[in-house]
């Protein structure tokens, strides 16, 4: 049991870092809107445009490490839920990292500079590639949203217990997972009836709830470290 303590500490730190990255992603400043296609391509030099993509690259790493640390506690209690839940969260994390890698590297370090430097047929070729990336990026969002929603539901159920802090984490995680799958159904499966609800959720509720959840999860992980330390001390007496 004591071998989990370093991972739990790291998980707690990563959970707090994921709360920080969530805060920046939702409430941090954005670059001004570009008026046309060529102006948009100039954004590859704009740090205000790029910084959130870098944060989005690291954000799922922090969140997944925190989930992995939590899984070491929950696995014995709910092995099926946690094992499958971690798989879907891994799908989410890797897909989101890949999505941002395409946007940081392929789009902003290669294709946009090439488009701006080219003329004639070459310029149209680069324009086509840039336009095509929209479909690829959205398809990756398809995968990551489903993975995040499914993984959150399973981990949320695994968290449910008689302990108030675990029950709170479980219920909030479960609600985030359900909202994510409803958003998936709204965007990709034609369930447009829930679109106003999803818009309200992401505009007004998601930020504070997700930030609070990640901070609470970090606190819970630290509590597990302290519990293991007390257990080890008592066993040695």
C-alpha positions as CSV (number, residue, x, y, z in Angstrom):
1,X,0.0,0.0,0.0
2,X,2.8,2.4,0.9
3,X,4.3,2.1,-2.6
4,X,1.3,4.1,-3.8
5,X,2.2,7.2,-1.8
6,X,4.5,8.9,-4.4
7,X,2.0,8.4,-7.2
8,X,-0.8,9.8,-4.9
9,X,1.3,12.9,-4.2
10,X,2.1,13.4,-7.8
11,X,-1.6,12.8,-8.7
12,X,-2.7,15.4,-6.2
13,X,-0.2,18.0,-7.7
14,X,-1.4,17.1,-11.2
15,X,-5.0,17.5,-10.2
16,X,-4.3,21.0,-8.9
17,X,-2.4,21.8,-12.1
18,X,-5.3,20.5,-14.2
19,X,-7.6,22.9,-12.2
20,X,-5.2,25.7,-13.1
21,X,-5.1,24.8,-16.8
22,X,-8.8,24.5,-16.8
23,X,-9.1,28.0,-15.4
24,X,-6.7,29.4,-18.0
25,X,-8.4,27.6,-20.9
26,X,-11.9,28.8,-19.9
27,X,-11.2,32.3,-18.5
28,X,-7.8,33.3,-20.0
29,X,-7.6,35.9,-22.7
30,X,-7.9,35.0,-26.4
31,X,-6.5,36.6,-29.5
32,X,-8.6,39.1,-31.4
33,X,-10.8,37.7,-34.2
34,X,-9.1,37.8,-37.6
35,X,-11.3,39.4,-40.4
36,X,-10.4,37.0,-43.2
37,X,-8.7,33.7,-44.2
38,X,-5.3,35.3,-44.8
39,X,-5.4,37.2,-41.6
40,X,-6.2,34.0,-39.7
41,X,-3.0,32.4,-41.2
42,X,-1.0,35.2,-39.6
43,X,-2.0,33.9,-36.2
44,X,0.9,31.3,-36.4
45,X,3.1,34.2,-35.1
46,X,0.6,35.3,-32.4
47,X,1.4,34.0,-28.9
48,X,-2.1,34.9,-27.7
49,X,-3.4,32.5,-30.2
50,X,-0.9,29.7,-29.5
51,X,-0.6,29.6,-25.8
52,X,-4.0,27.9,-25.2
53,X,-3.0,25.1,-27.6
54,X,0.1,24.4,-25.6
55,X,-1.9,24.4,-22.4
56,X,-4.4,22.0,-24.0
57,X,-1.5,19.8,-24.9
58,X,-0.4,19.5,-21.2
59,X,-3.9,19.7,-19.6
60,X,-5.0,16.1,-20.4
61,X,-1.6,14.8,-19.1
62,X,-2.2,16.4,-15.7
63,X,-5.8,15.2,-15.6
64,X,-5.0,11.7,-16.6
65,X,-2.1,11.3,-14.1
66,X,-4.5,12.4,-11.4
67,X,-7.1,9.9,-12.6
68,X,-4.5,7.2,-12.6
69,X,-3.5,8.0,-9.0
70,X,-7.2,7.8,-8.0
71,X,-7.5,4.5,-9.9
72,X,-4.9,2.9,-7.6
73,X,-7.3,3.5,-4.7
74,X,-10.6,2.6,-6.4
75,X,-9.4,-0.4,-8.4
76,X,-9.9,-3.0,-5.6
77,X,-13.4,-1.6,-4.9
78,X,-14.6,-1.4,-8.5
79,X,-12.1,-3.2,-10.8
80,X,-14.3,-3.4,-13.9
81,X,-15.5,0.2,-13.7
82,X,-12.1,1.6,-13.0
83,X,-10.2,-0.5,-15.6
84,X,-12.6,0.4,-18.4
85,X,-12.9,4.0,-17.2
86,X,-9.2,4.5,-17.3
87,X,-9.1,3.0,-20.8
88,X,-11.6,5.6,-22.0
89,X,-9.8,8.4,-20.2
90,X,-6.5,7.3,-21.8
91,X,-8.3,7.5,-25.2
92,X,-9.4,11.1,-24.4
93,X,-5.9,12.2,-23.2
94,X,-4.0,10.8,-26.1
95,X,-6.5,12.0,-28.7
96,X,-6.5,15.6,-27.2
97,X,-2.7,15.6,-27.1
98,X,-2.6,14.5,-30.7
99,X,-5.2,17.1,-31.8
100,X,-3.2,19.9,-30.3
101,X,0.1,18.5,-31.7
102,X,-1.5,18.8,-35.2
103,X,-2.6,22.4,-34.5
104,X,0.7,23.5,-33.0
105,X,3.1,21.7,-35.4
106,X,1.5,20.9,-38.7
107,X,-0.9,23.9,-38.9
108,X,1.1,26.7,-37.2
109,X,4.7,25.7,-37.8
110,X,4.4,24.2,-41.3
111,X,1.2,24.8,-43.3
112,X,0.4,28.4,-42.4
113,X,3.9,29.8,-43.0
114,X,4.1,27.8,-46.2
115,X,0.7,29.2,-47.4
116,X,1.7,32.8,-46.6
117,X,5.1,32.3,-48.4
118,X,3.7,30.7,-51.6
119,X,1.8,31.9,-54.7
120,X,-0.4,30.5,-57.4
121,X,-1.2,26.8,-57.4
122,X,1.1,26.1,-54.5
123,X,-0.9,28.6,-52.4
124,X,-4.2,26.9,-53.3
125,X,-2.6,23.5,-52.3
126,X,-1.7,24.8,-48.9
127,X,-5.1,26.4,-48.5
128,X,-6.7,23.0,-49.2
129,X,-4.6,21.3,-46.6
130,X,-5.4,24.0,-44.0
131,X,-9.1,23.7,-44.7
132,X,-8.9,19.9,-44.6
133,X,-7.4,20.0,-41.1
134,X,-10.6,21.3,-39.8
135,X,-12.3,18.0,-40.5
136,X,-9.4,16.0,-39.0
137,X,-9.4,18.1,-35.8
138,X,-13.2,17.8,-35.5
139,X,-13.0,14.1,-35.9
140,X,-10.4,13.9,-33.1
141,X,-12.8,16.0,-31.0
142,X,-15.5,13.3,-31.8
143,X,-13.2,10.6,-30.3
144,X,-12.0,12.6,-27.3
145,X,-15.4,13.8,-26.3
146,X,-16.8,10.3,-26.3
147,X,-13.8,9.0,-24.4
148,X,-13.9,11.7,-21.8
149,X,-17.7,11.3,-21.3
150,X,-17.6,7.6,-21.0
151,X,-14.5,7.5,-18.8
152,X,-16.0,10.2,-16.5
153,X,-19.3,8.3,-16.1
154,X,-17.5,5.0,-15.2
155,X,-15.0,6.7,-12.8
156,X,-17.8,8.7,-11.3
157,X,-19.8,5.6,-10.4
158,X,-16.6,4.0,-9.0
159,X,-16.2,7.0,-6.7
160,X,-19.7,6.7,-5.1
161,X,-19.5,5.6,-1.5
162,X,-20.7,6.5,1.9
163,X,-17.9,9.0,2.5
164,X,-19.1,12.5,1.7
165,X,-16.0,13.7,-0.2
166,X,-16.0,10.5,-2.4
167,X,-19.7,10.7,-3.0
168,X,-19.4,14.4,-4.0
169,X,-16.5,13.6,-6.4
170,X,-18.5,10.7,-7.8
171,X,-21.7,12.6,-8.4
172,X,-19.9,15.6,-9.9
173,X,-17.8,13.4,-12.2
174,X,-20.8,11.5,-13.2
175,X,-22.7,14.7,-14.1
176,X,-19.8,15.9,-16.2
177,X,-19.7,12.6,-18.0
178,X,-23.4,12.6,-18.7
179,X,-23.2,16.2,-20.0
180,X,-20.2,15.3,-22.2
181,X,-22.1,12.4,-23.8
182,X,-25.2,14.6,-24.3
183,X,-22.9,17.1,-26.0
184,X,-21.5,14.3,-28.2
185,X,-25.1,13.3,-29.1
186,X,-26.0,16.9,-29.8
187,X,-23.0,17.6,-32.0
188,X,-22.7,14.3,-33.9
189,X,-25.8,12.2,-33.5
190,X,-28.5,14.7,-34.3
191,X,-29.9,15.1,-30.7
192,X,-30.4,18.8,-31.2
193,X,-33.2,19.0,-28.6
194,X,-30.5,19.1,-25.9
195,X,-28.4,21.9,-27.6
196,X,-29.8,24.7,-25.4
197,X,-29.1,22.7,-22.3
198,X,-25.5,22.0,-23.5
199,X,-24.9,25.6,-24.3
200,X,-26.1,26.7,-20.8
201,X,-23.9,24.0,-19.2
202,X,-20.7,25.0,-21.0
203,X,-21.3,28.7,-20.8
204,X,-22.2,29.0,-17.1
205,X,-21.6,25.8,-15.2
206,X,-18.8,23.7,-16.6
207,X,-15.9,26.0,-15.7
208,X,-16.6,26.4,-11.9
209,X,-17.8,22.8,-11.5
210,X,-14.8,21.3,-13.3
211,X,-12.3,23.5,-11.5
212,X,-13.8,22.7,-8.1
213,X,-13.9,19.0,-8.9
214,X,-10.2,18.9,-9.8
215,X,-9.3,20.8,-6.6
216,X,-11.4,18.5,-4.5
217,X,-9.9,15.4,-6.1
218,X,-6.4,16.8,-5.3
219,X,-7.5,17.2,-1.7
220,X,-8.9,13.7,-1.6
221,X,-5.6,12.2,-3.0
222,X,-3.7,14.0,-0.2
223,X,-6.1,12.5,2.3
224,X,-5.3,9.1,1.0
225,X,-1.6,9.7,1.5
226,X,-2.2,10.7,5.1
227,X,-4.5,7.7,5.6
228,X,-1.7,5.4,4.4
229,X,0.8,7.1,6.6
230,X,-1.4,6.6,9.6
231,X,-2.1,3.0,8.7
232,X,1.7,2.3,8.3
233,X,2.4,4.0,11.7
234,X,-0.3,2.0,13.5
235,X,0.9,-1.3,12.0
236,X,4.4,-0.6,13.1
237,X,3.4,-0.1,16.8
